[in-house]
Amino acid sequence: MFTKILVPIDLSHADKLEKAIATGAYIAKTNSIPVVFAAVTSNTPSALAHTPDEFREKLAAYAAAEGQKHGITATGHAVFSHDPAVDLENAILKAVHDTGADLVVMATHIPHVPDHFWPSNGGRVASHADVSVFLVR
């Protein structure tokens, strides 16, 4: 059915994404397919990582730990952007194509009034992706 799952994450808030991560892992394990944890960040130093290579290492370690935890094959894919807050959806869509993923499992929030005017990140990804997108609340 699917051949690769992309799960967008924010390493700074990965603990808040557990439901989406567990959902992606369940689908992956059930169907024996790999998961790619994609994270979008800037090239500039941050509290999380001082260099792009350090960020890639942390993402790879996170993916390995999640793979071990859930019994799945998992890798990390870093996308670097000048302004991750503005480019997030485009960066995720780029990650989909760069990795060959054909399913995105992504956390989203319960819609509020402003979301009727400005859709959520997950809503924008789902609206523009040419692959299946599973939004997890």
Secondary structure, DSSP 8 states (H G I E B T S, - for coil): --S-EEEEE-GGGGGGGHHHHHHHHHHHHHHT--EEEEEEE-SS--SS-SSHHHHHHHHHHHHHHHHHHHTS-EEEEEEE-S-HHHHHHHHHHHHHHHHT-SEEEEE-----GGGGTS--HHHHHHHH-SSEEEEE-
